[in-house]
Amino acid sequence: MIKRLADGVLSDDVLRESIRHVQFGTTAASDEFLVDVGRWFPNSQLITGYGATEFGPVTRLYGPDCANVQCGVGHPIPHVEMAIMVDGDPTAEPGNQGELLVCAPWQMHSYWNNQRANEAAFSGHYLRSGDIAEFDEQGRVHLRGRIKDIIISGGENIYPIEVEAVLSLHPAVEQVAVYGVDDADWGEKVVATVVVRPGLSTTAEGLIAFARTTLAGYKVPKLVRFADEIPLTSNLKVDREALRGSAMRNTSGADA
């Protein structure tokens, strides 16, 4: 979105110089993205963090920390309480991975006229985020993926965000989305759809080999597909269901 703004309605240098803050979320940015933003908007401060419609903004990072993977998405901001659901109980102990729970004074009261959704959304005074996360020793929040996006292959849990982070380091990859499709042997297999940077090239086999140097074998994509763009939902998030449906209808690509 920010790149499209910079290339489109904010392509004028004078307009760009008037921008004071660029805010984005909800994961650490790449060094390359920060360089681009610094070039596009030379007078801006970068802000990132984590939040949701139901509970608003709840963590923050500023400036260079936005590109530091060690910072995750930052600390909870004042008046926000966060915990991780582990075996049915909330905990703030570092290193525990589970569903992120949030309690903020400004969070929603309830879903209108939908008791079933309310029962699913709350755990005590916490709102359930639907995100997998953990705290580090400094109390910072690190997102690991969405519960509904988890790929279960051969009984192993695979978080698309981890695979995407590795593939995005390849110099020819401009965008990547990872998702699971049905597999007769393993239940699901990992598939990646990649948009290649203009002027560069790569192969599915090359990307699979690149991923294998960093990821455990069961996390490596079994199929890489190429596309001109990644489909988005109406709220501009990756439409994994559309990608999954397309992959199941057309299996062209490189199968590992």
WOBEL-V414642 format. One record per pair of residues at least 6 apart in sequence whose C-alpha atoms are under 6 Angstrom apart, sorted by the first residue. I is the first residue (numbers start at 1). GAP is how many residues later the second one is. Records with the same first field share a line. If there is no record, write none. Layout:
# WOBEL-V414642
I->GAP + GAP
This chain:
# WOBEL-V414642
16->25
17->24 + 26
19->25
20->23 + 24
21->23 + 24
22->24
23->23 + 24 + 25
24->24
25->23 + 24
26->23 + 24
27->46
28->38 + 39 + 41
29->38
30->37
31->36
46->16 + 17
47->14 + 15
48->12 + 13
49->10 + 11 + 12 + 24
50->7 + 8 + 9
51->6 + 7
54->53 + 54
55->52
58->18 + 19
59->15 + 16 + 17 + 18
60->14
61->13
72->69 + 70
73->68
74->66 + 67
75->65
80->23 + 24
81->21 + 22
82->19 + 20
83->7 + 8 + 9 + 18
84->6 + 7 + 14 + 15 + 16 + 17
85->13 + 14
86->12
94->41 + 42 + 43
95->39 + 40
96->38
97->36 + 37
98->34 + 35
99->32 + 33
100->29 + 31 + 32 + 33
101->25 + 26 + 27 + 28
102->24 + 25
103->23
121->6 + 7
122->6
130->17
131->14 + 15 + 16
132->12 + 13 + 14
133->9 + 10 + 11
134->7 + 8
135->6
145->14 + 16
150->8 + 9
151->6 + 7 + 29
153->33 + 34 + 35 + 36
154->32
160->18
172->24 + 25 + 28
173->23 + 24
174->21 + 22 + 23
175->19 + 20
176->17 + 18
177->15 + 16
178->13 + 14
179->11 + 12
180->8 + 9 + 10 + 11
181->7 + 8
182->6
183->6
190->31 + 32
191->30 + 31 + 32 + 33
192->32
193->31 + 32 + 33
194->32
195->32 + 33 + 34
204->20 + 50
211->9
212->8
222->33 + 34
223->31 + 32
224->29 + 30
225->28
231->8
232->6 + 7
233->6
